Each structure stands twice: as C-alpha cells, then as structure tokens.
Amino acid sequence: MATLSSLPIGAKIKVPHSVMGNVIFLKADQNHTGYPENSTTLITDELILLRAFDAKEPNNTDKNRRGHGNNRYSVSNIDHWLNSTASAGQWYSPQHSTDQSPNSTNVVSQNPYDVDAGFLNGFDARFIEAMQDTTIKVARNTVTDDGGYDTLTRKVFLPSIAELFNQAENSIMEGSLLQYFQANTDAIRIAKISTYAAQDNNSHAGSDSVTAGTAKWYWMRTPYSSVSYYVRFVLSSGSLGHDSAFPGDGGVRPLCNLNSEIPVSDQPDSDGYYSLL
C-alpha cells in the first residue's frame, strides 16, 4: 500500500473541504529538519483564499499598527483563523488588548473574514487529527516587539522566508529551505489563485476582480523586521516583497505536517491527484 512517505516530492494530494471543495496540497518535504519525526510536509498547491494578514488596530498605541495592521504572526488574524475549528462567525477572539477583528473594509482593504468559519472547520475530523503539532520559529520586529523570535506550536502555518528563499530575517533563520523549493528560483515559488478563491473574492462587494489560475502574491509569516506593520510576501513573479498587514487581496498558502505512514491511493486520479485513505 502506498503511503505519504512513498510519494515523490511535488506529488499532489486532494483533501475534501466542506466550504472550499477539494483543497489540493503538494508534498513539499519529507522528515524536514526541525519538524516532527516521521512527518510529511504539505503546502497548498494554489492560493486557497485572498485575505488580510491582520486588520488595522485603531486602538493600538503604535500609530503604524493603527493604520496598517500588526506584523507579529503570533497574534495575527490569519494565524488565528488558520488554526480554528470554530463555526461561521465564531473563530475570532482578541489575541491582545488592542487586537481588531477583520470585520469590515475599514480595517482590511477588502474581503473581511470575521464571519467565516475557521479554516479547520471544513475538514473531516480524521484529517485534523492526523495533522501533527509543529514547532515553528517566527522573527519579531525590532521596533515594537524587541527583535528575536517567537517559538510557536501550530497545526497549520504560513511559510517563512527561510523555508521559501533560504534567507534570514534580522539574522533569524526561521527554519530551512523546504525540499520542493530547493531550486530556490522565482519560478518554483509562483502560485496561482484557486477557483474557489476567485469566486469568493469576486463575491465580496468592493473587491478587485481576479481570475482563477492567475499568479498572485501571497503572504509569509515573516515580518519585515525594521518596522511594526510590514509583512514579507512572495510576489506573483516568485520574487520577494513586503507590504502592510491589512491588504485583503493577499494570497493564503498554508503548510501542515502529517504522519508519513498515512496510506494514500496507489495511483493518482485522472487529474493527477492522490487521495488520503
């Protein structure tokens, strides 16, 4: 019987989601350094949604976070949403005293998502149970968060500049380059908008229209460490960029780790996708 460990790097795995349809993951690494023992690392093949990293925080004492959002991943809206199993409209709770829900275009530029269900809510409980808790490192900015890094444990997480570009942020290496991205070229980092992400974005009033299958920029978890509000991202060309945390048109391309011995279909289907068994 085939298992995740027997699939080649880059193999695509189809996982049903009750809201997004099939979420397509690709195998990004096997037994990656610092990740759980006997784990297979998956990253979504496409951008599953377009969302803000974090909303503006009108009551924050830092003026830049009031106007541009917060670049500390550990308290970001996107991290909170990705790891929530809550039902629609229930995933958000304040992560610090001046936190702000992404509840309107006053605080995110488009695609408010406070009324969404948590990302994990849409998966079968067995898939959620199979996700391994993963310890990740995330740099902190040097302006409001004292530099250094946070060590977090998550089931789902955004990639870092180290994992996609083999680069440090403020001398902090947030992990190491994933095997799928070993070529370290712009081309290998390019990701496109999923059909569901395009439909969802285009259904929100005030959102700029996008087309499924088009390359788009997407968030990383890494802050631009010399300011309190910029976040690193991958441009649509695959190169490195940064922007404020509140734009609601940023792509979301998360990772997770599963036990490598989970069985999968012996052959891909007609679309080239394997299935978890």
Backbone as CSV, one residue per row, in Angstrom:
resi,resn,N_x,N_y,N_z,CA_x,CA_y,CA_z,C_x,C_y,C_z
1,MET,0.848,-1.208,0.000,0.000,0.000,0.000,0.878,1.250,0.000
2,ALA,0.520,2.225,-0.814,1.266,3.478,-0.855,1.001,4.306,0.404
3,THR,1.991,5.051,0.807,1.868,5.966,1.939,2.396,7.331,1.518
4,LEU,2.171,8.322,2.372,2.707,9.643,2.078,4.213,9.608,1.867
5,SER,4.892,8.767,2.640,6.345,8.706,2.514,6.799,8.180,1.164
6,SER,5.969,7.376,0.501,6.360,6.793,-0.784,6.094,7.712,-1.968
7,LEU,5.358,8.795,-1.744,5.085,9.726,-2.838,6.303,10.609,-3.105
8,PRO,6.526,10.988,-4.343,7.655,11.864,-4.657,7.389,13.297,-4.200
9,ILE,8.448,14.051,-3.983,8.298,15.474,-3.715,7.571,16.108,-4.897
10,GLY,6.578,16.925,-4.604,5.783,17.570,-5.639,4.495,16.845,-5.960
11,ALA,4.316,15.611,-5.442,3.051,14.894,-5.649,1.911,15.710,-5.060
12,LYS,0.748,15.627,-5.688,-0.411,16.420,-5.269,-1.460,15.529,-4.622
13,ILE,-1.980,15.980,-3.479,-2.929,15.210,-2.685,-4.212,16.017,-2.544
14,LYS,-5.321,15.380,-2.817,-6.645,16.018,-2.780,-7.292,15.754,-1.421
15,VAL,-7.691,16.846,-0.738,-8.322,16.721,0.576,-9.647,17.479,0.555
16,PRO,-10.785,16.795,0.778,-12.085,17.476,0.730,-12.240,18.510,1.851
17,HIS,-12.852,19.633,1.506,-13.158,20.707,2.460,-14.597,21.121,2.209
18,SER,-15.378,21.250,3.260,-16.822,21.450,3.095,-17.176,22.796,2.490
19,VAL,-16.300,23.770,2.575,-16.564,25.095,2.012,-15.815,25.290,0.692
20,MET,-14.565,24.919,0.656,-13.699,25.212,-0.489,-13.701,24.117,-1.551
21,GLY,-14.418,23.040,-1.310,-14.331,21.905,-2.223,-13.068,21.122,-1.929
22,ASN,-12.410,20.610,-2.941,-11.157,19.895,-2.728,-10.005,20.884,-2.609
23,VAL,-9.298,20.812,-1.483,-8.070,21.587,-1.321,-6.922,20.699,-1.799
24,ILE,-6.127,21.209,-2.739,-5.029,20.436,-3.303,-3.732,20.836,-2.601
25,PHE,-3.139,19.855,-1.926,-1.837,20.047,-1.296,-0.770,19.398,-2.168
26,LEU,0.441,19.914,-2.110,1.552,19.205,-2.737,2.583,18.847,-1.670
27,LYS,3.276,17.753,-1.908,4.281,17.291,-0.961,5.523,18.157,-1.096
28,ALA,5.838,18.879,-0.017,6.937,19.838,-0.043,8.214,19.294,0.580
29,ASP,8.102,18.294,1.462,9.304,17.755,2.100,8.969,16.477,2.854
30,GLN,10.005,15.772,3.219,9.901,14.529,3.986,10.916,14.596,5.110
31,ASN,10.462,14.442,6.358,11.366,14.492,7.508,12.207,15.769,7.501
32,HIS,11.533,16.882,7.315,12.216,18.177,7.260,12.838,18.498,8.618
33,THR,14.035,19.037,8.599,14.759,19.375,9.825,13.934,20.302,10.712
34,GLY,13.758,19.901,11.977,13.024,20.705,12.941,11.542,20.424,12.990
35,TYR,11.032,19.683,12.016,9.626,19.307,12.009,9.450,17.969,12.721
36,PRO,8.208,17.545,12.997,8.016,16.303,13.762,8.673,15.093,13.101
37,GLU,9.066,14.149,13.928,9.687,12.922,13.437,8.705,12.173,12.531
38,ASN,9.238,11.603,11.469,8.458,10.793,10.520,7.275,11.577,9.959
39,SER,7.531,12.820,9.554,6.463,13.677,9.040,6.649,13.965,7.555
40,THR,5.519,14.214,6.907,5.484,14.685,5.529,4.902,16.088,5.530
41,THR,5.620,17.008,4.933,5.190,18.402,4.889,4.383,18.655,3.626
42,LEU,3.208,19.232,3.810,2.331,19.593,2.695,2.150,21.108,2.650
43,ILE,2.075,21.655,1.445,1.738,23.063,1.234,0.660,23.101,0.166
44,THR,-0.270,24.010,0.288,-1.317,24.055,-0.739,-0.703,24.407,-2.091
45,ASP,-1.193,23.750,-3.102,-0.680,23.975,-4.457,-1.055,25.360,-4.948
46,GLU,-2.266,25.799,-4.628,-2.765,27.099,-5.052,-3.028,27.984,-3.840
47,LEU,-3.412,29.200,-4.107,-3.805,30.134,-3.055,-5.264,29.856,-2.716
48,ILE,-5.512,29.425,-1.492,-6.838,28.936,-1.133,-7.847,30.057,-0.924
49,LEU,-7.366,31.242,-0.559,-8.216,32.421,-0.363,-7.358,33.664,-0.514
50,LEU,-8.010,34.808,-0.660,-7.352,36.102,-0.597,-7.844,36.789,0.670
51,ARG,-6.919,37.061,1.579,-7.280,37.586,2.891,-6.168,38.495,3.422
52,ALA,-6.523,39.368,4.368,-5.533,40.190,5.062,-4.750,39.347,6.055
53,PHE,-3.496,39.685,6.245,-2.664,39.074,7.294,-3.190,39.485,8.664
54,ASP,-3.484,40.775,8.793,-4.001,41.284,10.070,-4.693,42.616,9.832
55,ALA,-5.766,42.847,10.567,-6.530,44.089,10.423,-5.801,45.266,11.056
56,LYS,-6.130,46.470,10.587,-5.703,47.674,11.292,-6.186,47.591,12.743
57,GLU,-5.434,48.180,13.639,-5.777,48.140,15.063,-5.984,49.573,15.573
58,PRO,-7.200,50.110,15.443,-7.449,51.528,15.724,-7.067,51.977,17.128
59,ASN,-7.011,51.038,18.096,-6.702,51.422,19.471,-5.269,51.130,19.874
60,ASN,-4.456,50.699,18.929,-3.060,50.393,19.253,-2.288,51.688,19.514
61,THR,-1.375,51.661,20.476,-0.573,52.842,20.778,0.444,53.139,19.686
62,ASP,0.759,52.140,18.860,1.679,52.334,17.746,0.888,52.853,16.549
63,LYS,1.236,54.045,16.063,0.437,54.674,15.009,0.452,53.856,13.711
64,ASN,1.541,53.179,13.442,1.609,52.394,12.213,0.707,51.168,12.269
65,ARG,0.593,50.565,13.437,-0.344,49.451,13.578,-1.788,49.939,13.561
66,ARG,-2.017,51.158,13.996,-3.367,51.727,13.873,-3.765,51.859,12.411
67,GLY,-2.817,52.201,11.562,-3.145,52.471,10.169,-2.844,51.355,9.194
68,HIS,-2.056,50.340,9.641,-1.582,49.339,8.677,-1.666,47.895,9.163
69,GLY,-2.055,47.668,10.405,-2.110,46.313,10.930,-0.826,45.904,11.628
70,ASN,-0.860,44.711,12.177,0.187,44.198,13.067,0.965,43.083,12.365
71,ASN,2.299,43.174,12.360,3.092,42.161,11.650,3.626,41.051,12.560
72,ARG,3.134,40.983,13.792,3.560,39.889,14.672,2.666,38.673,14.417
73,TYR,3.254,37.636,13.847,2.477,36.484,13.388,1.718,35.811,14.514
74,SER,2.303,35.753,15.699,1.701,35.009,16.808,0.347,35.565,17.230
75,VAL,0.066,36.834,16.904,-1.229,37.434,17.262,-2.024,37.860,16.029
76,SER,-1.590,37.421,14.860,-2.241,37.854,13.619,-3.595,37.191,13.431
77,ASN,-4.475,37.876,12.725,-5.776,37.308,12.375,-5.622,36.033,11.555
78,ILE,-4.698,36.040,10.599,-4.598,34.904,9.692,-4.142,33.645,10.412
79,ASP,-3.217,33.772,11.352,-2.770,32.612,12.125,-3.908,32.066,12.969
80,HIS,-4.662,32.960,13.579,-5.797,32.568,14.418,-6.833,31.808,13.580
81,TRP,-7.160,32.347,12.405,-8.159,31.718,11.536,-7.701,30.358,11.021
82,LEU,-6.455,30.265,10.603,-5.953,29.014,10.026,-6.035,27.851,11.010
83,ASN,-5.914,28.123,12.296,-5.864,27.051,13.291,-7.168,26.876,14.052
84,SER,-8.229,27.472,13.549,-9.512,27.401,14.247,-10.436,26.355,13.627
85,THR,-11.147,25.641,14.506,-12.198,24.707,14.083,-13.586,25.297,14.320
86,ALA,-13.659,26.566,14.673,-14.925,27.192,15.061,-15.872,27.317,13.874
87,SER,-17.142,27.359,14.167,-18.169,27.518,13.138,-18.206,28.959,12.649
88,ALA,-19.013,29.203,11.627,-19.063,30.507,10.971,-19.295,31.638,11.981
89,GLY,-18.444,32.654,11.897,-18.581,33.825,12.750,-18.085,33.659,14.166
90,GLN,-17.479,32.496,14.475,-17.095,32.212,15.861,-15.588,32.080,16.082
91,TRP,-14.785,32.178,15.030,-13.361,31.880,15.191,-12.578,32.995,15.873
92,TYR,-13.027,34.251,15.725,-12.225,35.368,16.219,-12.413,35.589,17.712
93,SER,-11.297,35.781,18.393,-11.273,36.311,19.757,-10.002,37.139,19.878
94,PRO,-10.015,38.209,20.652,-8.842,39.092,20.730,-7.604,38.337,21.213
95,GLN,-6.482,38.596,20.554,-5.224,37.957,20.909,-4.330,38.871,21.751
96,HIS,-4.727,40.110,21.876,-4.038,41.061,22.759,-4.994,42.219,23.000
97,SER,-4.617,43.155,23.851,-5.561,44.160,24.357,-6.089,45.103,23.287
98,THR,-5.351,45.309,22.196,-5.822,46.225,21.154,-6.057,45.494,19.826
99,ASP,-6.249,44.202,19.883,-6.492,43.421,18.673,-7.812,43.859,18.026
100,GLN,-7.906,43.637,16.713,-9.083,44.045,15.956,-9.524,42.913,15.035
101,SER,-10.800,42.617,15.041,-11.360,41.637,14.128,-11.291,42.157,12.686
102,PRO,-11.059,41.282,11.696,-11.073,41.697,10.288,-12.511,41.777,9.773
103,ASN,-13.285,42.677,10.366,-14.738,42.636,10.191,-15.307,43.640,9.201
104,SER,-14.478,44.478,8.597,-15.009,45.439,7.632,-13.873,45.994,6.788
105,THR,-14.247,46.650,5.698,-13.227,47.270,4.861,-12.663,48.544,5.484
106,ASN,-13.116,48.901,6.666,-12.466,49.975,7.423,-11.144,49.507,8.021
107,VAL,-11.011,48.198,8.222,-9.802,47.681,8.868,-9.014,46.706,7.991
108,VAL,-9.643,46.140,6.969,-8.933,45.383,5.933,-9.365,45.966,4.590
109,SER,-8.470,45.989,3.616,-8.781,46.709,2.387,-9.898,46.053,1.584
110,GLN,-10.040,44.735,1.710,-11.136,44.005,1.074,-11.228,42.614,1.696
111,ASN,-12.300,41.896,1.380,-12.518,40.531,1.875,-12.485,40.412,3.399
112,PRO,-13.320,41.158,4.135,-13.439,40.915,5.580,-13.767,39.443,5.824
113,TYR,-13.228,38.855,6.896,-13.464,37.420,7.077,-13.843,37.016,8.493
114,ASP,-14.333,37.954,9.277,-14.769,37.617,10.625,-15.954,36.654,10.625
115,VAL,-16.773,36.669,9.560,-17.958,35.803,9.523,-17.652,34.411,8.968
116,ASP,-16.432,34.173,8.507,-16.056,32.841,8.024,-16.053,31.836,9.169
117,ALA,-16.152,30.567,8.822,-15.797,29.511,9.766,-14.283,29.401,9.801
118,GLY,-13.734,28.890,10.890,-12.303,28.637,10.948,-11.885,27.697,9.825
119,PHE,-10.665,27.853,9.339,-10.178,27.037,8.227,-10.314,25.547,8.510
120,LEU,-9.977,25.119,9.708,-10.012,23.691,10.025,-11.430,23.151,10.115
121,ASN,-12.390,24.033,10.294,-13.777,23.593,10.438,-14.264,22.798,9.237
122,GLY,-13.725,23.072,8.058,-14.220,22.440,6.850,-13.668,21.060,6.561
123,PHE,-12.661,20.615,7.326,-12.056,19.313,7.075,-12.691,18.218,7.929
124,ASP,-12.612,16.996,7.438,-13.023,15.834,8.210,-12.195,15.773,9.499
125,ALA,-12.839,15.368,10.589,-12.157,15.316,11.887,-10.928,14.424,11.850
126,ARG,-10.957,13.371,11.021,-9.809,12.463,10.941,-8.600,13.145,10.319
127,PHE,-8.838,14.045,9.385,-7.728,14.786,8.778,-7.120,15.751,9.792
128,ILE,-7.971,16.423,10.558,-7.476,17.353,11.582,-6.657,16.586,12.620
129,GLU,-7.137,15.411,13.022,-6.410,14.609,13.999,-5.066,14.140,13.456
130,ALA,-4.994,13.951,12.137,-3.750,13.488,11.525,-2.711,14.594,11.409
131,MET,-3.140,15.857,11.495,-2.184,16.964,11.450,-1.306,16.943,12.696
132,GLN,-0.027,17.037,12.497,0.903,16.994,13.622,1.191,18.407,14.138
133,ASP,1.197,18.550,15.449,1.624,19.815,16.040,3.072,20.068,15.641
134,THR,3.325,21.243,15.095,4.647,21.578,14.574,5.170,22.825,15.267
135,THR,6.399,22.761,15.719,7.047,23.916,16.340,7.728,24.739,15.256
136,ILE,7.357,25.993,15.179,7.920,26.887,14.175,8.571,28.094,14.854
137,LYS,9.510,28.684,14.157,10.184,29.891,14.623,9.704,31.057,13.762
138,VAL,9.429,32.193,14.417,8.976,33.384,13.694,9.718,34.602,14.232
139,ALA,10.423,35.301,13.357,11.128,36.513,13.764,10.143,37.570,14.264
140,ARG,10.633,38.431,15.124,9.845,39.577,15.603,10.483,40.873,15.109
141,ASN,9.675,41.903,14.950,10.258,43.178,14.525,11.054,43.802,15.677
142,THR,11.946,44.706,15.316,12.853,45.322,16.291,12.330,46.650,16.828
143,VAL,11.153,47.086,16.335,10.631,48.392,16.702,9.720,48.308,17.920
144,THR,8.745,47.401,17.873,7.778,47.276,18.973,7.880,45.934,19.692
145,ASP,8.521,44.935,19.074,8.490,43.579,19.620,9.863,43.065,20.042
146,ASP,10.845,43.973,20.136,12.150,43.683,20.754,13.033,42.726,19.960
147,GLY,12.730,42.492,18.690,13.576,41.604,17.899,13.499,40.168,18.398
148,GLY,14.506,39.375,18.068,14.478,37.971,18.468,13.411,37.219,17.706
149,TYR,12.840,36.199,18.340,11.829,35.400,17.640,10.871,34.758,18.625
150,ASP,9.697,34.392,18.106,8.725,33.601,18.844,8.863,32.146,18.440
151,THR,8.662,31.238,19.379,8.573,29.817,19.096,7.130,29.397,19.328
152,LEU,6.471,28.952,18.269,5.044,28.653,18.307,4.802,27.195,17.958
153,THR,3.708,26.643,18.435,3.278,25.300,18.061,1.941,25.412,17.356
154,ARG,1.904,24.950,16.106,0.718,25.100,15.272,0.462,23.834,14.456
155,LYS,-0.804,23.618,14.103,-1.139,22.566,13.143,-1.005,23.070,11.708
156,VAL,-1.361,24.333,11.501,-1.325,24.950,10.175,-0.568,26.263,10.305
157,PHE,0.242,26.598,9.304,1.061,27.799,9.421,1.479,28.277,8.037
158,LEU,1.780,29.561,7.941,2.300,30.121,6.708,3.794,29.840,6.585
159,PRO,4.322,29.801,5.369,5.757,29.570,5.191,6.572,30.785,5.632
160,SER,7.844,30.554,5.851,8.760,31.628,6.236,9.698,31.970,5.085
161,ILE,10.403,33.079,5.233,11.379,33.481,4.229,12.520,32.460,4.155
162,ALA,12.811,31.802,5.270,13.848,30.759,5.262,13.393,29.536,4.480
163,GLU,12.127,29.167,4.635,11.612,27.941,4.010,11.406,28.077,2.506
164,LEU,11.205,29.301,2.028,10.973,29.512,0.602,12.148,30.172,-0.118
165,PHE,12.960,30.979,0.595,14.048,31.737,-0.036,15.427,31.413,0.542
166,ASN,15.471,30.614,1.609,16.742,30.315,2.287,17.411,31.595,2.787
167,GLN,16.590,32.511,3.301,17.100,33.773,3.811,16.716,33.961,5.275
168,ALA,17.548,34.725,5.981,17.272,35.084,7.366,16.567,36.431,7.413
169,GLU,15.847,36.669,8.479,15.243,37.978,8.760,15.851,38.502,10.048
170,ASN,16.580,39.620,9.942,17.279,40.182,11.101,18.163,39.120,11.768
171,SER,18.875,38.342,10.941,19.796,37.283,11.372,19.090,36.077,11.988
172,ILE,17.762,36.032,11.926,16.990,34.903,12.434,16.631,33.986,11.258
173,MET,17.065,32.719,11.314,16.648,31.737,10.315,15.413,31.017,10.852
174,GLU,14.285,31.268,10.232,13.017,30.684,10.677,12.829,29.315,10.020
175,GLY,13.723,28.397,10.329,13.702,27.082,9.705,14.726,27.014,8.590
176,SER,14.467,26.138,7.608,15.387,25.959,6.489,14.594,25.678,5.217
177,LEU,15.255,25.779,4.086,14.613,25.662,2.782,13.938,24.303,2.632
178,LEU,12.669,24.319,2.266,11.927,23.082,2.025,12.407,22.424,0.731
179,GLN,12.348,21.106,0.698,12.910,20.375,-0.429,12.265,20.754,-1.761
180,TYR,10.957,20.947,-1.768,10.278,21.300,-3.011,10.833,22.596,-3.600
181,PHE,11.321,23.490,-2.736,11.822,24.796,-3.162,13.343,24.844,-3.255
182,GLN,14.003,23.670,-3.291,15.460,23.618,-3.272,16.095,24.352,-4.448
183,ALA,15.422,24.412,-5.580,15.981,25.150,-6.718,16.143,26.632,-6.379
184,ASN,15.338,27.109,-5.432,15.409,28.493,-4.945,15.328,29.498,-6.099
185,THR,14.404,29.223,-7.019,14.168,30.116,-8.147,12.816,30.799,-7.989
186,ASP,12.652,31.923,-8.650,11.353,32.583,-8.631,10.270,31.666,-9.183
187,ALA,10.591,30.930,-10.233,9.581,30.102,-10.905,8.976,29.069,-9.970
188,ILE,9.787,28.468,-9.092,9.284,27.393,-8.229,8.368,27.946,-7.147
189,ARG,8.461,29.253,-6.860,7.646,29.848,-5.788,6.315,30.406,-6.276
190,ILE,6.131,30.515,-7.571,4.896,31.099,-8.110,3.694,30.236,-7.741
191,ALA,2.625,30.872,-7.315,1.378,30.165,-7.004,0.211,30.923,-7.625
192,LYS,-0.837,30.181,-7.971,-1.986,30.747,-8.671,-3.243,30.720,-7.812
193,ILE,-4.190,31.531,-8.173,-5.445,31.652,-7.442,-6.322,30.441,-7.741
194,SER,-6.834,29.801,-6.699,-7.726,28.661,-6.898,-9.083,29.125,-7.406
195,THR,-9.840,28.192,-7.947,-11.187,28.511,-8.427,-12.043,29.053,-7.294
196,TYR,-11.970,28.411,-6.128,-12.780,28.873,-5.007,-12.340,30.268,-4.549
197,ALA,-11.027,30.512,-4.476,-10.532,31.814,-4.022,-11.013,32.927,-4.938
198,ALA,-11.023,32.661,-6.253,-11.504,33.675,-7.195,-12.995,33.931,-7.002
199,GLN,-13.774,32.868,-6.870,-15.217,33.021,-6.679,-15.520,33.769,-5.392
200,ASP,-14.825,33.408,-4.329,-15.041,34.053,-3.030,-14.691,35.532,-3.098
201,ASN,-13.518,35.836,-3.648,-13.084,37.232,-3.752,-14.069,38.047,-4.572
202,ASN,-14.487,37.506,-5.702,-15.346,38.265,-6.615,-16.763,38.434,-6.093
203,SER,-17.114,37.662,-5.060,-18.444,37.793,-4.460,-18.491,38.859,-3.376
204,HIS,-17.330,39.357,-2.949,-17.278,40.392,-1.919,-17.402,41.773,-2.556
205,ALA,-18.337,42.547,-2.089,-18.505,43.905,-2.594,-17.228,44.712,-2.372
206,GLY,-16.803,45.420,-3.393,-15.634,46.286,-3.266,-14.314,45.622,-3.543
207,SER,-14.307,44.306,-3.772,-13.056,43.613,-4.057,-12.710,43.735,-5.530
208,ASP,-11.426,43.925,-5.821,-10.984,43.938,-7.209,-11.153,42.537,-7.787
209,SER,-11.722,42.442,-8.978,-11.981,41.147,-9.604,-10.672,40.431,-9.946
210,VAL,-10.655,39.119,-9.743,-9.494,38.301,-10.076,-9.965,37.096,-10.886
211,THR,-9.020,36.414,-11.501,-9.318,35.271,-12.352,-8.609,34.041,-11.826
212,ALA,-9.336,32.943,-11.666,-8.733,31.683,-11.239,-7.630,31.285,-12.215
213,GLY,-6.561,30.710,-11.659,-5.450,30.271,-12.487,-4.434,31.352,-12.784
214,THR,-4.649,32.551,-12.238,-3.720,33.663,-12.419,-2.736,33.706,-11.255
215,ALA,-1.458,33.924,-11.537,-0.452,34.051,-10.474,-0.749,35.285,-9.630
216,LYS,-0.505,35.167,-8.329,-0.857,36.232,-7.391,0.137,36.209,-6.231
217,TRP,0.342,37.364,-5.609,1.241,37.411,-4.455,0.601,36.739,-3.242
218,TYR,1.456,36.206,-2.347,0.923,35.533,-1.155,1.827,35.759,0.056
219,TRP,1.169,35.718,1.213,1.813,36.031,2.486,2.805,34.955,2.935
220,MET,3.831,35.406,3.649,4.635,34.538,4.507,4.388,34.956,5.957
221,ARG,4.914,34.180,6.891,4.716,34.527,8.303,5.767,35.526,8.800
222,THR,6.780,35.755,8.013,7.926,36.565,8.403,7.604,38.057,8.373
223,PRO,7.923,38.798,9.445,7.743,40.251,9.394,8.901,40.909,8.636
224,TYR,8.657,42.096,8.135,9.753,42.961,7.705,10.216,43.636,8.989
225,SER,11.331,43.203,9.524,11.604,43.389,10.956,11.985,44.804,11.372
226,SER,12.237,45.707,10.439,12.632,47.058,10.828,11.447,47.986,11.059
227,VAL,10.215,47.482,10.822,9.009,48.265,11.099,7.988,47.367,11.789
228,SER,6.909,47.975,12.276,5.939,47.225,13.085,4.772,46.667,12.290
229,TYR,4.715,46.946,10.973,3.485,46.649,10.232,3.696,45.980,8.881
230,TYR,4.903,45.974,8.336,5.165,45.302,7.064,5.360,43.804,7.272
231,VAL,4.862,43.032,6.293,4.995,41.571,6.309,5.651,41.143,4.995
232,ARG,6.509,40.139,5.058,7.131,39.590,3.858,6.100,38.788,3.062
233,PHE,6.238,38.848,1.731,5.393,38.012,0.890,6.120,37.626,-0.388
234,VAL,5.546,36.664,-1.101,6.063,36.223,-2.393,5.263,36.932,-3.481
235,LEU,5.945,37.670,-4.327,5.283,38.374,-5.424,4.742,37.381,-6.451
236,SER,3.851,37.842,-7.315,3.294,36.973,-8.355,4.377,36.439,-9.284
237,SER,5.514,37.123,-9.339,6.651,36.672,-10.146,7.500,35.624,-9.437
238,GLY,7.231,35.399,-8.134,8.014,34.473,-7.334,9.147,35.123,-6.570
239,SER,9.342,36.424,-6.731,10.398,37.128,-6.010,9.874,37.647,-4.665
240,LEU,10.760,38.271,-3.921,10.455,38.680,-2.547,9.902,40.096,-2.495
241,GLY,8.859,40.281,-1.679,8.291,41.601,-1.475,7.860,41.792,-0.039
242,HIS,7.310,42.960,0.267,6.729,43.217,1.587,5.672,44.301,1.465
243,ASP,4.714,44.269,2.396,3.632,45.256,2.383,3.009,45.319,3.768
244,SER,2.114,46.292,3.946,1.354,46.400,5.186,0.534,45.139,5.415
245,ALA,0.133,44.912,6.660,-0.568,43.685,7.027,-2.037,43.676,6.615
246,PHE,-2.649,44.845,6.370,-4.112,44.897,6.223,-4.667,44.662,4.819
247,PRO,-3.868,44.664,3.729,-4.469,44.412,2.410,-5.192,43.062,2.347
248,GLY,-6.439,43.109,1.907,-7.258,41.902,1.883,-7.171,41.122,0.599
249,ASP,-6.205,41.467,-0.264,-6.055,40.727,-1.517,-4.799,39.868,-1.529
250,GLY,-4.217,39.621,-0.351,-3.043,38.756,-0.262,-3.427,37.286,-0.281
251,GLY,-2.680,36.496,-1.013,-2.962,35.073,-1.101,-2.578,34.334,0.171
252,VAL,-3.322,33.276,0.452,-3.073,32.427,1.617,-2.655,31.047,1.113
253,ARG,-1.443,30.622,1.488,-0.893,29.348,1.029,-0.259,28.629,2.220
254,PRO,-1.056,27.941,3.024,-0.551,27.369,4.275,0.130,26.011,4.111
255,LEU,0.852,25.634,5.164,1.506,24.340,5.280,0.943,23.573,6.463
256,CYS,1.162,22.262,6.455,0.903,21.418,7.615,1.793,20.190,7.508
257,ASN,1.892,19.437,8.590,2.639,18.181,8.607,1.717,17.033,8.982
258,LEU,1.832,15.928,8.243,1.091,14.707,8.536,2.078,13.573,8.777
259,ASN,1.623,12.559,9.520,2.441,11.366,9.711,2.707,10.713,8.366
260,SER,3.947,10.362,8.110,4.345,9.857,6.798,3.770,8.497,6.460
261,GLU,3.264,7.767,7.458,2.750,6.420,7.201,1.261,6.401,6.870
262,ILE,0.645,7.561,6.768,-0.759,7.616,6.365,-0.898,7.042,4.960
263,PRO,-1.815,6.079,4.764,-1.967,5.480,3.436,-2.620,6.437,2.443
264,VAL,-2.219,6.283,1.201,-2.778,7.077,0.113,-3.122,6.133,-1.039
265,SER,-3.886,6.630,-1.981,-4.228,5.818,-3.148,-2.957,5.388,-3.888
266,ASP,-3.010,4.176,-4.460,-1.832,3.650,-5.148,-1.479,4.439,-6.400
267,GLN,-2.493,5.028,-7.021,-2.290,5.784,-8.247,-3.046,7.105,-8.166
268,PRO,-2.570,8.129,-8.858,-3.340,9.375,-8.896,-4.580,9.209,-9.754
269,ASP,-5.553,10.092,-9.543,-6.769,10.049,-10.358,-6.506,10.698,-11.717
270,SER,-7.544,10.874,-12.498,-7.385,11.394,-13.856,-6.880,12.832,-13.877
271,ASP,-7.013,13.530,-12.749,-6.489,14.907,-12.654,-5.070,14.954,-12.103
272,GLY,-4.531,13.768,-11.758,-3.166,13.708,-11.234,-3.067,13.835,-9.733
273,TYR,-4.199,13.657,-8.996,-4.219,13.853,-7.556,-4.328,12.507,-6.831
274,TYR,-3.543,12.358,-5.787,-3.688,11.224,-4.878,-4.738,11.577,-3.827
275,SER,-5.256,10.544,-3.166,-6.222,10.732,-2.085,-5.720,10.067,-0.824
276,LEU,-5.979,10.683,0.315,-5.686,10.046,1.601,-6.711,8.958,1.863
277,LEU,-6.267,7.839,2.436,-7.186,6.731,2.725,-7.377,6.598,4.228
